[in-house]
């Protein structure tokens, strides 16, 4: 028995498929969703979504959003999401450096600017950590030396 999983970000469909289990970074903690799960609506925090089918696992980063769980389908509407295997490590590291440099210059007077910088830093750190931990072909560290 499987459950349909759809992960959609603002700009594209990231994953669609029938799976055995989905593990979500819910606002209240990690949630394991199996087929025939009770209906749930949850917000998502920054973290990873793990999707398993048979012995194969795919991992996706997610930077917030919501998930709707029905007995036969999970729909994730993510603010940003990508497969860990597709992460551009150099780009994520450059984003981390830019955000750290912006914060080192001092706290911006505009709260919105500060929150954007902080979110960019959290997202880049999430992407780098996920690439380091979950990539199948991980011969080198994603952090620049």
Protein Blocks (a to p, Z undefined) as FASTA:
>chain_A
ZZddddddfkbcfbgcddfbdcdddfkbccdddehiacdddddddddddddehjbccddd
deedaddddfkbccdddfbdcdfklpcfklmmmmmmmmmmmmmnopcfblklmmmmmmmm
mmmmmmmmmmmmmomblcbcfbdZZ
